[in-house]
Amino acid sequence: MSSESQSFICEHCNNEFHSISSLNYHQKNALFCLNIQQNINNTNIPLKCEYCEHMLSCKKSLSRHLKNCKKREVKHLENINKELSIKLENITQQYELIKSKIDELTTENIFLSRHYITSSSKITELLEENKFIKKNAIKQDKEYMQLLSEKLSLQSRFNNNL
Protein backbone atom coordinates (compact mmCIF):
# COMPACT_ATOMS: atom_id res chain seq x y z
CA MET A 1 0.00 0.00 0.00
CA SER A 2 1.51 3.38 -0.99
CA SER A 3 1.61 6.38 1.34
CA GLU A 4 -0.39 8.43 -1.20
CA SER A 5 -3.45 6.23 -0.88
CA GLN A 6 -3.03 5.71 2.81
CA SER A 7 -5.45 7.59 5.03
CA PHE A 8 -4.88 8.68 8.59
CA ILE A 9 -7.79 8.68 11.03
CA CYS A 10 -8.01 10.84 14.11
CA GLU A 11 -8.44 8.60 17.11
CA HIS A 12 -10.50 11.27 18.91
CA CYS A 13 -13.05 12.36 16.31
CA ASN A 14 -12.61 9.75 13.55
CA ASN A 15 -11.90 12.37 10.87
CA GLU A 16 -9.83 11.10 7.98
CA PHE A 17 -6.67 12.81 6.66
CA HIS A 18 -4.43 12.13 3.67
CA SER A 19 -1.15 12.82 5.47
CA ILE A 20 0.27 12.34 8.93
CA SER A 21 1.21 16.05 9.08
CA SER A 22 -2.44 17.01 8.42
CA LEU A 23 -3.57 14.67 11.17
CA ASN A 24 -0.97 16.06 13.60
CA TYR A 25 -1.93 19.64 12.77
CA HIS A 26 -5.61 18.77 13.23
CA GLN A 27 -5.00 17.13 16.61
CA LYS A 28 -3.02 20.11 17.82
CA ASN A 29 -5.38 22.82 16.58
CA ALA A 30 -8.95 21.51 16.18
CA LEU A 31 -11.02 22.70 19.11
CA PHE A 32 -13.19 19.60 19.20
CA CYS A 33 -10.19 17.26 19.31
CA LEU A 34 -8.36 19.41 21.84
CA ASN A 35 -11.36 19.22 24.15
CA ILE A 36 -11.49 15.46 23.80
CA GLN A 37 -7.75 15.21 24.43
CA GLN A 38 -8.04 17.37 27.49
CA ASN A 39 -10.71 15.07 28.91
CA ILE A 40 -8.70 11.95 28.09
CA ASN A 41 -5.25 13.06 29.23
CA ASN A 42 -5.11 15.84 31.79
CA THR A 43 -1.30 15.78 31.83
CA ASN A 44 -1.15 17.00 28.21
CA ILE A 45 -3.57 19.91 28.51
CA PRO A 46 -3.42 22.22 25.52
CA LEU A 47 -2.99 25.97 25.99
CA LYS A 48 -6.07 28.12 26.21
CA CYS A 49 -6.49 31.83 25.42
CA GLU A 50 -7.55 33.55 28.64
CA TYR A 51 -9.76 35.98 26.72
CA CYS A 52 -11.71 33.90 24.22
CA GLU A 53 -10.88 30.38 25.47
CA HIS A 54 -9.56 29.34 22.06
CA MET A 55 -7.39 26.25 22.55
CA LEU A 56 -3.91 25.96 21.04
CA SER A 57 -1.21 23.35 21.18
CA CYS A 58 1.96 25.37 21.68
CA LYS A 59 3.15 28.61 23.22
CA LYS A 60 4.16 30.04 19.88
CA SER A 61 0.65 29.58 18.51
CA LEU A 62 -0.80 31.07 21.68
CA SER A 63 1.40 34.15 21.53
CA ARG A 64 0.53 34.66 17.83
CA HIS A 65 -3.14 34.24 18.68
CA LEU A 66 -2.94 36.69 21.61
CA LYS A 67 -1.53 39.41 19.35
CA ASN A 68 -4.66 39.24 17.18
CA CYS A 69 -7.32 38.17 19.67
CA LYS A 70 -10.20 40.66 19.42
CA LYS A 71 -11.66 39.64 22.76
CA ARG A 72 -8.29 40.50 24.34
CA GLU A 73 -8.61 44.06 23.03
CA VAL A 74 -12.18 44.24 24.28
CA LYS A 75 -11.12 42.87 27.68
CA HIS A 76 -8.28 45.39 27.82
CA LEU A 77 -10.69 48.24 27.02
CA GLU A 78 -13.15 46.93 29.60
CA ASN A 79 -10.37 46.93 32.22
CA ILE A 80 -9.41 50.48 31.30
CA ASN A 81 -13.08 51.48 31.47
CA LYS A 82 -13.42 49.84 34.89
CA GLU A 83 -10.29 51.62 36.18
CA LEU A 84 -11.54 54.94 34.85
CA SER A 85 -14.96 54.36 36.41
CA ILE A 86 -13.33 53.70 39.78
CA LYS A 87 -11.17 56.83 39.44
CA LEU A 88 -14.21 58.86 38.43
CA GLU A 89 -16.14 57.54 41.44
CA ASN A 90 -13.24 58.48 43.75
CA ILE A 91 -12.98 61.96 42.21
CA THR A 92 -16.75 62.40 42.52
CA GLN A 93 -16.60 61.44 46.20
CA GLN A 94 -13.71 63.85 46.77
CA TYR A 95 -15.62 66.59 44.95
CA GLU A 96 -18.71 66.00 47.11
CA LEU A 97 -16.58 66.09 50.27
CA ILE A 98 -14.89 69.34 49.19
CA LYS A 99 -18.25 70.83 48.21
CA SER A 100 -19.64 69.89 51.62
CA LYS A 101 -16.66 71.52 53.35
CA ILE A 102 -17.09 74.66 51.24
CA ASP A 103 -20.78 74.78 52.16
CA GLU A 104 -19.86 74.41 55.86
CA LEU A 105 -17.25 77.13 55.64
CA THR A 106 -19.61 79.40 53.71
CA THR A 107 -22.29 78.96 56.37
CA GLU A 108 -19.74 79.61 59.11
CA ASN A 109 -18.42 82.64 57.23
CA ILE A 110 -21.95 84.04 56.89
CA PHE A 111 -22.53 83.49 60.61
CA LEU A 112 -19.23 85.19 61.50
CA SER A 113 -19.96 88.07 59.13
CA ARG A 114 -23.37 88.59 60.72
CA HIS A 115 -21.80 88.33 64.16
CA TYR A 116 -19.11 90.84 63.14
CA ILE A 117 -21.71 93.26 61.76
CA THR A 118 -23.78 92.89 64.92
CA SER A 119 -20.69 93.33 67.09
CA SER A 120 -19.57 96.33 65.06
CA SER A 121 -23.00 97.93 65.47
CA LYS A 122 -22.89 97.29 69.21
CA ILE A 123 -19.38 98.71 69.43
CA THR A 124 -20.50 101.79 67.51
CA GLU A 125 -23.49 102.15 69.83
CA LEU A 126 -21.24 101.77 72.89
CA LEU A 127 -18.79 104.33 71.55
CA GLU A 128 -21.63 106.79 70.95
CA GLU A 129 -22.99 106.11 74.42
CA ASN A 130 -19.48 106.58 75.84
CA LYS A 131 -19.17 109.97 74.08
CA PHE A 132 -22.55 110.96 75.47
CA ILE A 133 -21.53 109.89 78.98
CA LYS A 134 -18.23 111.79 78.68
CA LYS A 135 -20.04 114.92 77.51
CA ASN A 136 -22.47 114.60 80.40
CA ALA A 137 -19.63 113.96 82.84
CA ILE A 138 -17.76 117.04 81.62
CA LYS A 139 -20.97 119.06 81.81
CA GLN A 140 -21.65 117.78 85.33
CA ASP A 141 -18.04 118.49 86.32
CA LYS A 142 -18.43 122.08 85.10
CA GLU A 143 -21.73 122.43 86.95
CA TYR A 144 -20.18 120.92 90.10
CA MET A 145 -17.19 123.24 89.87
CA GLN A 146 -19.51 126.20 89.37
CA LEU A 147 -21.64 125.13 92.34
CA LEU A 148 -18.55 124.59 94.44
CA SER A 149 -17.27 127.98 93.44
CA GLU A 150 -20.59 129.56 94.36
CA LYS A 151 -20.59 127.70 97.68
CA LEU A 152 -17.12 128.91 98.49
CA SER A 153 -18.06 132.39 97.49
CA LEU A 154 -21.15 132.23 99.70
CA GLN A 155 -19.16 130.84 102.60
CA SER A 156 -16.59 133.53 102.16
CA ARG A 157 -19.28 136.21 102.20
CA PHE A 158 -20.96 134.59 105.15
CA ASN A 159 -17.70 134.47 107.07
CA ASN A 160 -17.01 138.06 106.20
CA ASN A 161 -20.43 139.12 107.42
CA LEU A 162 -19.97 137.49 110.73
C-alpha positions as CSV (number, residue, x, y, z in Angstrom):
1,M,0.0,0.0,0.0
2,S,1.5,3.4,-1.0
3,S,1.6,6.4,1.3
4,E,-0.4,8.4,-1.2
5,S,-3.5,6.2,-0.9
6,Q,-3.0,5.7,2.8
7,S,-5.5,7.6,5.0
8,F,-4.9,8.7,8.6
9,I,-7.8,8.7,11.0
10,C,-8.0,10.8,14.1
11,E,-8.4,8.6,17.1
12,H,-10.5,11.3,18.9
13,C,-13.0,12.4,16.3
14,N,-12.6,9.8,13.5
15,N,-11.9,12.4,10.9
16,E,-9.8,11.1,8.0
17,F,-6.7,12.8,6.7
18,H,-4.4,12.1,3.7
19,S,-1.2,12.8,5.5
20,I,0.3,12.3,8.9
21,S,1.2,16.0,9.1
22,S,-2.4,17.0,8.4
23,L,-3.6,14.7,11.2
24,N,-1.0,16.1,13.6
25,Y,-1.9,19.6,12.8
26,H,-5.6,18.8,13.2
27,Q,-5.0,17.1,16.6
28,K,-3.0,20.1,17.8
29,N,-5.4,22.8,16.6
30,A,-9.0,21.5,16.2
31,L,-11.0,22.7,19.1
32,F,-13.2,19.6,19.2
33,C,-10.2,17.3,19.3
34,L,-8.4,19.4,21.8
35,N,-11.4,19.2,24.2
36,I,-11.5,15.5,23.8
37,Q,-7.7,15.2,24.4
38,Q,-8.0,17.4,27.5
39,N,-10.7,15.1,28.9
40,I,-8.7,12.0,28.1
41,N,-5.2,13.1,29.2
42,N,-5.1,15.8,31.8
43,T,-1.3,15.8,31.8
44,N,-1.2,17.0,28.2
45,I,-3.6,19.9,28.5
46,P,-3.4,22.2,25.5
47,L,-3.0,26.0,26.0
48,K,-6.1,28.1,26.2
49,C,-6.5,31.8,25.4
50,E,-7.5,33.6,28.6
51,Y,-9.8,36.0,26.7
52,C,-11.7,33.9,24.2
53,E,-10.9,30.4,25.5
54,H,-9.6,29.3,22.1
55,M,-7.4,26.2,22.6
56,L,-3.9,26.0,21.0
57,S,-1.2,23.4,21.2
58,C,2.0,25.4,21.7
59,K,3.1,28.6,23.2
60,K,4.2,30.0,19.9
61,S,0.6,29.6,18.5
62,L,-0.8,31.1,21.7
63,S,1.4,34.2,21.5
64,R,0.5,34.7,17.8
65,H,-3.1,34.2,18.7
66,L,-2.9,36.7,21.6
67,K,-1.5,39.4,19.4
68,N,-4.7,39.2,17.2
69,C,-7.3,38.2,19.7
70,K,-10.2,40.7,19.4
71,K,-11.7,39.6,22.8
72,R,-8.3,40.5,24.3
73,E,-8.6,44.1,23.0
74,V,-12.2,44.2,24.3
75,K,-11.1,42.9,27.7
76,H,-8.3,45.4,27.8
77,L,-10.7,48.2,27.0
78,E,-13.2,46.9,29.6
79,N,-10.4,46.9,32.2
80,I,-9.4,50.5,31.3
81,N,-13.1,51.5,31.5
82,K,-13.4,49.8,34.9
83,E,-10.3,51.6,36.2
84,L,-11.5,54.9,34.8
85,S,-15.0,54.4,36.4
86,I,-13.3,53.7,39.8
87,K,-11.2,56.8,39.4
88,L,-14.2,58.9,38.4
89,E,-16.1,57.5,41.4
90,N,-13.2,58.5,43.7
91,I,-13.0,62.0,42.2
92,T,-16.8,62.4,42.5
93,Q,-16.6,61.4,46.2
94,Q,-13.7,63.8,46.8
95,Y,-15.6,66.6,45.0
96,E,-18.7,66.0,47.1
97,L,-16.6,66.1,50.3
98,I,-14.9,69.3,49.2
99,K,-18.3,70.8,48.2
100,S,-19.6,69.9,51.6
101,K,-16.7,71.5,53.4
102,I,-17.1,74.7,51.2
103,D,-20.8,74.8,52.2
104,E,-19.9,74.4,55.9
105,L,-17.2,77.1,55.6
106,T,-19.6,79.4,53.7
107,T,-22.3,79.0,56.4
108,E,-19.7,79.6,59.1
109,N,-18.4,82.6,57.2
110,I,-22.0,84.0,56.9
111,F,-22.5,83.5,60.6
112,L,-19.2,85.2,61.5
113,S,-20.0,88.1,59.1
114,R,-23.4,88.6,60.7
115,H,-21.8,88.3,64.2
116,Y,-19.1,90.8,63.1
117,I,-21.7,93.3,61.8
118,T,-23.8,92.9,64.9
119,S,-20.7,93.3,67.1
120,S,-19.6,96.3,65.1
121,S,-23.0,97.9,65.5
122,K,-22.9,97.3,69.2
123,I,-19.4,98.7,69.4
124,T,-20.5,101.8,67.5
125,E,-23.5,102.2,69.8
126,L,-21.2,101.8,72.9
127,L,-18.8,104.3,71.5
128,E,-21.6,106.8,70.9
129,E,-23.0,106.1,74.4
130,N,-19.5,106.6,75.8
131,K,-19.2,110.0,74.1
132,F,-22.5,111.0,75.5
133,I,-21.5,109.9,79.0
134,K,-18.2,111.8,78.7
135,K,-20.0,114.9,77.5
136,N,-22.5,114.6,80.4
137,A,-19.6,114.0,82.8
138,I,-17.8,117.0,81.6
139,K,-21.0,119.1,81.8
140,Q,-21.7,117.8,85.3
141,D,-18.0,118.5,86.3
142,K,-18.4,122.1,85.1
143,E,-21.7,122.4,87.0
144,Y,-20.2,120.9,90.1
145,M,-17.2,123.2,89.9
146,Q,-19.5,126.2,89.4
147,L,-21.6,125.1,92.3
148,L,-18.6,124.6,94.4
149,S,-17.3,128.0,93.4
150,E,-20.6,129.6,94.4
151,K,-20.6,127.7,97.7
152,L,-17.1,128.9,98.5
153,S,-18.1,132.4,97.5
154,L,-21.1,132.2,99.7
155,Q,-19.2,130.8,102.6
156,S,-16.6,133.5,102.2
157,R,-19.3,136.2,102.2
158,F,-21.0,134.6,105.2
159,N,-17.7,134.5,107.1
160,N,-17.0,138.1,106.2
161,N,-20.4,139.1,107.4
162,L,-20.0,137.5,110.7
